[in-house]
Amino acid sequence: MTLLRLISPAARAGVLVAAGVGLIAAPALVGAGAAALITGLVLGALAIELGIAGTATEGRGTLPISAHAVYDRGLAIGLFVTAAIFGLTGETDAAPVFAAAGALALLVTSITRYSATPA
């Protein structure tokens, strides 16, 4: 059984850029500590970078479409691990932020059509 692929690579890129901006801002908005602020900044910048790298299918500064799926899953797993670490260390303001971002990244990964041509 195949999953329904609804989002094009270009739409995925836009979602990642928006999610990256959210990751940069959200820890500050919930009053999280310094570690969460820095982690949000780094992971948010990474998400923005992956989004920008997915705006074209070829050329300088882009990644092959086949690599996007791997990087997207890695980002989602990394966000879940980050949420777990913050939860275990008592950073209760930051853990839900990173867990929600991980869930969004996993959702986007599961419904993105990783091909250059329409399905």
Solvent accessible surface area in square Angstrom, and as a share of the most:
residue,aa,sasa,rsa
1,M,235,1.05
2,T,127,0.74
3,L,100,0.50
4,L,127,0.63
5,R,82,0.30
6,L,114,0.57
7,I,29,0.15
8,S,34,0.22
9,P,22,0.14
10,A,69,0.54
11,A,49,0.38
12,R,2,0.01
13,A,3,0.02
14,G,42,0.41
15,V,49,0.28
16,L,7,0.03
17,V,48,0.27
18,A,68,0.53
19,A,24,0.19
20,G,0,0.00
21,V,84,0.48
22,G,35,0.34
23,L,6,0.03
24,I,62,0.31
25,A,43,0.33
26,A,26,0.20
27,P,0,0.00
28,A,64,0.49
29,L,147,0.73
30,V,70,0.40
31,G,55,0.53
32,A,12,0.09
33,G,30,0.29
34,A,74,0.57
35,A,61,0.47
36,A,0,0.00
37,L,68,0.34
38,I,108,0.55
39,T,36,0.21
40,G,0,0.00
41,L,91,0.45
42,V,88,0.51
43,L,29,0.14
44,G,0,0.00
45,A,51,0.39
46,L,72,0.36
47,A,1,0.01
48,I,38,0.19
49,E,109,0.49
50,L,13,0.07
51,G,0,0.00
52,I,102,0.52
53,A,10,0.08
54,G,6,0.06
55,T,90,0.52
56,A,48,0.37
57,T,77,0.45
58,E,143,0.64
59,G,54,0.52
60,R,246,0.90
61,G,62,0.60
62,T,33,0.19
63,L,49,0.24
64,P,83,0.52
65,I,26,0.13
66,S,90,0.58
67,A,24,0.18
68,H,4,0.02
69,A,13,0.10
70,V,100,0.58
71,Y,106,0.40
72,D,4,0.02
73,R,104,0.38
74,G,42,0.40
75,L,11,0.05
76,A,0,0.00
77,I,108,0.55
78,G,29,0.28
79,L,2,0.01
80,F,78,0.33
81,V,79,0.45
82,T,21,0.12
83,A,9,0.07
84,A,55,0.43
85,I,96,0.49
86,F,18,0.08
87,G,39,0.37
88,L,157,0.78
89,T,99,0.58
90,G,51,0.49
91,E,42,0.19
92,T,100,0.58
93,D,67,0.35
94,A,0,0.00
95,A,18,0.14
96,P,79,0.50
97,V,23,0.13
98,F,0,0.00
99,A,38,0.29
100,A,64,0.49
101,A,17,0.13
102,G,0,0.00
103,A,53,0.41
104,L,74,0.37
105,A,9,0.07
106,L,85,0.42
107,L,99,0.49
108,V,9,0.05
109,T,3,0.02
110,S,37,0.24
111,I,43,0.22
112,T,0,0.00
113,R,48,0.18
114,Y,47,0.18
115,S,41,0.27
116,A,70,0.54
117,T,95,0.55
118,P,115,0.73
119,A,121,0.93
